[in-house]
Amino acid sequence: MDKIIALVPLRGGSKSIPDKNIRHIAGKPLCAWVLEAACLSGVFAQVVVSTDSPKIAQVVQGLDLPIKILDRPAEFATDEASTESVMLHVAHMLDFDILTTIQATSPLTQPEDFHKAYGIFKSGDFDSLLTAVRSKRFFWNDDATPLNYTPQQRPRRQDFPGCLMENGAFYFTKRRVLEQTGSRLGGRICIFEMAAENAVEIDEQEDWALVERILRARSSKSLHETLAKIRLLAVDVDGTLTDAGMYWSAQGDLLKKFNTRDAKGLELVRKAGVAVAIITSENSPIVAARARKLGIQHCFVGVDNKQKCLETLAAESGVTLAEVAYMGDDINDFDCLKTAGFSACPADAVEAVRATVQYISNRAGGMGAVRELCELICAASTKTQHEPI
């Protein structure tokens, strides 16, 4: 088996869009989109980031993905340095048979794109691969001669095969070709054709706005499909159902502030056939009392292992983990957030949690964050009737 690794070059000196590679687009750093796709694809033995920027390295580390970070020497991080120089540096540092070079400026790339491209690459014993999109535009030379059609026999668009335009999303290169030619493309070359929307690479601010619209539309569709499967919603308490404040009376009594809109949201979710659970590590009689008030039977307080509690509840309820949604705000929620099929957090959750979850609420903990998630689940469940758990 060939060892195939992925390389994402992330230089820190972008001038057209400052800090482009880590600037947030559709809720994530730009580089996160391709890094997540590469890691999720299952194609690569290793995913590598080459960067000259400590700031970028810190952001990549915060993504909580299995990524190796290589320090890029300064001579390979100038405006004049080629991508091939970075590829050769990686070849000097790491062992591989095939290198897949992925551009962060193509965040529309999906995990299945890598799968399909690799299938084409290995099926024909090719030496390198490039990605492209089909263009059905008519092109001309500067001397007014046509490039890809005959004007006297102008074809209808539906009959015109067009031509393939290299879009730079990613490349496959065998080590031998890279080392012998110093180029990402050589030997027997094949092309992986991508969807037309992948023609856009983010180089200017105008590209950014267009790609962000596509990403948000795609995320909204994916979000709806995922939430339609949810049959169990579990939520943390402090910082999620509450504002994380600790209120003490003069007599030493501890009080908590809950939000009635969150309570209504949980009621609506239950009416939609989705079970509700409260899981907190604090052994609080206040939480138990609140759950009784809301008629929530699945209330677990003083829980040492929240992940095990969630897994046990799902199993006893006949629900798969893919059908579980969890909302939490702090590092003690990490395991549950990673275990659940859908993860969410309030707007004011700690940064490490915000970088991990699939959905960040527009509202803070105790200020309607849970209600917002409940409404999303209810909207997705309108066409999916669940049996009560």
N, C-alpha and C positions, 0 to 999 in steps of 0.2 A: 504494500500500500504506500502510495506517495504521501509524504508529509506536506500538508498545505497549511500555510499560515496567512493571516490577514494583516496588512499594514495600513494604518490610517495616519498619513502625515499631517501634523497640526503645528504649523509655524505660528509664531506669536506676532509677526510684524505686518499684519494686514493693514493696508492704507485706505482702500476704498471703503471698507466697513470696519472701523476699529474693533478689536477683540472679536472679530467675526466668528471664529471657530467655537467660542464659548458664549456668545451672545444668545439669549433665549429666543427661541422661535416656537410658537404654538405650545408654550409651556415647558420647553426643555432647552438645554444648551444645544446649539446647532450640531456639534459633534456627537451628541448622545443618540441621535436618530440612526446614524449608520453604525455606531458602535453596538447599540442594542440589536440591530438587525443582524450584524455579523455574529454576535454571541448566540443569538437565538437560532441561527440557521443550522447549527450543528455540523457545518461543513469544515470548520477550521480547527486544527489542533491547538492553535494559539492565536489570540488577537493582540496586536502590538500597536502602540502609539509611539510615534517618533516626534519629539518636540524639543524646542530650545527654550520653552517658557515654563518657569516654575508655577505660574498662575494657571496655565492650561493643565499642567500635570496635577495640580491640586483639584481642579474641577473634575478631571477624569477619574481620579481616585475616589471622589465623592459619589460617583455614579454606582458604586457597589457592583461592578461587573468584573469578571475575571480577565483583566487586561494587564499586559506587561508594558511598562513605560520605559522607553529608551531615551536617554539624553542625546540630543542631536548636537554634534559639534558646530561651532559658530560658522565655519566655512560652508556648511550645508544649509544654512538658514538665512542666507542673503537673498536679496531680490533677484539676483542673477543665477542662484543655485537651481539646478534642475531637480525634478522629482526623481529622475534616474540616479542622481548622486545620493539621494536619501535611500533609495532601494538598494544600491550597492553597499552603503554603510550597514544596512540591516543584514545583508548577505554576509558581510564580514563578521557580524556579531552573533548571528543565529543560524541554526541548521534548518534547512527546509529543502524540499524538492520543487515546490510550486509556491510562488508568492502572489497573493491577491492584493493589489494596491487599490484602496478605496478612497474616494474623495468625499470629505465631509460636506462639500458644497452641493452634494446630490442627496439630500435627506429623504427623498421620496423612495429610495431603494428599499426593497422589502426582503425579509429572510428568504422567501421562496425564489427571489431573483438569483441569489447565490446558488441555491440548489439546482435550479434549471440550467444556469450557465455552466456549472461544474459537470452536469450530466452531458451537455453538448461537448464540453472540452475533453473529457476523458473518453467519450464514445468514438471519437475520430482520431485519437492519438495526436492531438494538436500540440503545438509548442507555445502558443500565446493566444489570448482572447481579448477582444475589446467589446464594449457595449455601444449600442447605437439605437437611434429611433428613426422610424421611416418618415421621410418628408415627401409630400406630394406637390411641392413647389417647383416651378420652372426656373432653372438657373441659367445665367448667361455669363460669358467672358467679358472682359473690359473692351474687347474689340468688336462687341455686338454679335458674337457668334454663340449659338445655343450650346449649352453643356449637356442637357439630359433629355432633349426632345427635338422633334422636327416641326417647326412652325407650320409648314404646309400640311402637316398631318396631326394637327393639335388634338391630343386625346381628351376624352371626357375624364373628369377627375376620378370617377368610379372605376374607369378602365385603366387608369395610369398607375403602374407599379411604383413610380417614384424612385427614390434612392435612399440609402442609409446614411444618416449623419452621426458621426462619432459624438457621443454625449459625455464621455469622461467619467461615468459613474464608477466603474471599476475595471480593472484589467487582471488577467491571469498571465503569469510569466514563469516559464520553467527556469530554474537556476542556470542551466547551461546556456540558454539564450541570453539571459541578463549578463552573465559574466563574459560571454564571447562577443556580444554586440554592444553592450552598454546601453541597450534599449529595452523598453518594456514590451515591444512588439518585434517579432522575428520568427524565422522558421515557418512552419505551417500555421497560419493565422485563421481563427474562426471568429464569427460575430454572434453575439447574443443580442437579439432585438428586444428592446424594452417598450413599454407603453408610451404613447405620444406625450403624456404629461411629463415624462422624465427628460424631455428636451431641455428643460430649464435648469441651468446651473446658477448658483448664487454668486454673482460677481459684483453686482451693483444693488443699490437700495431698491430699485424697481423690481428686481428679481426676488428680493426678500419678501415683499408684500404679496406677490403672486404665489410663491411657494407656501407661505404661511396660510393663505386661504385654502390651498389644496390640502395641506396637512390637517387643518382644523376640520374641514369637511370630512376627511377620511377618519379622523379620530372620533368625530361625532357618530358616524355610522358604526364604527367598531365598538364604541361605548354603549350604544343602544343595543347592539347584538349581545354583548357580554351581560349587561344588566337584565336583559330579558330572561336569562337563565337562572337568575338569583332566586333561591328559595329560603335562604337564611341570612339575616343581617345581624352581625354582632358589633357592638360598640363599646369603646372604652368610656370611662367616666370623667376623671379629672383632666381638663383641657380639651375634652371632646363634648360630653354632655354638659359640662360646666366650663366656666371661664378660667379654670385652674387656680382660682383664688381660694384661700383658706380663711374663713371668717370665724372669729372667736368672740364669744360674749364675755362680759365682765365676770361671769360665773365660771368661765372656762369651757363653755359648751362650743363644740365645733359645728359650724353651719356650712351649707353648700348652696350655691345659687344655680337653679335649673331654669331652662327656658320653656315656656308653655308651647311655643311653636315647634320646638323639637318633639315635645310630647305628642302633639297632633300629627306630626310627620310619622312617628312610630305607629300611631293608631292607624293611619292611612295605609301604611305598608302591610300591617297585619290583615287589614280588610282585603288587600290585594292578594292574600294567600301566602305572604312571605313571613316566616317566623322571625321573632326578634329576641336577641339575647344581650344581656349586659355582663361584661367581664371586667373586673377590676382587681388589682393586687391589694388594694386597701380593704381592710376588714371594717367596713363602715355600716352601721345600722341605718344611717341616713339613706344610703343607696338602696338597701333592702326595702326600706319604707317607701321610697320613691317608686321602685319597681312594683310593689303591691298596689300603690295608688294607680299606676298605669295598667295594671292587669298583666304585667309581664312575668311569666312563670319562670323563664330561663334567666335567672339572676345569680351570678357567681361572684362572691366577694371574698377577699383574702386569698386570692389565687396566686400561688407561687409560680406555676408554669402555665401561662395563659395559652400558649400554643397547644399543649396537651389537652387543656380544657376545651379549646375550640375543636380539636380533632375528635375528641370523645363525644362532644355534643353532636357534631355532624354525623358521626357513625350511628349514634343512638337514634338520630332523627331520620336516618335513611337518606341523607343528603351527601352528595360528593363535595369535595373541597372546591371543585370548579363552580359549584352552585352557592358558594359562601361569599358574602361581602363583609369586609371588616373596616372599621374606621377607628383610627387612633392617632395620637399626636406626639408621642415621645419614644425614646429608644427602647423602652420596655415593651413596646408594641411591635417591634421589628419582626419577630418570629411569626406573629399572627398575620401581619401585613404580607409577608412573603408566602405564607401558607395558603391564604385565602385566594379564591379565583379572581376576586376584585378587591383592590385596596384603595382606600381614600383617607384623606386627612383634612383637618380644618386649615384655614388660610394662615393661622399663626402657629402651626406645628413647627417643631424644630427643623432646621435646615436639612439634616440627614434624612429625616422622614419624608420631607417634601421632595427630595431627590429620588426617593424609592417608590412612592405610590403611583398608581395609575391615574388618580384624579385628586386634584387639590380644590377644595371648596372655595367659593368666593367669600365665605363668611368665616368668622373666627369661632373657636370653641365656645360653647355656651351661648352663642349669638346667632344660631340658626344654621350652623354647618350640617348638623345631623338632618335637619328638615330639608335642606337642599338635596342631600343624597337620597333621602326618602322619596322626594318628588321625582327624581330621576328614575329611581327603581319603579315607582308607580307608573310613570309614563311609558317605560319600556315593557311593563307587564300588562298593558291594556289589551294586547292581543295574545297574551300568554297566561292562561288561567292555571294556577297551581292548586293542588290539593293542600288543604291546611295540614301543617305539621304538628 
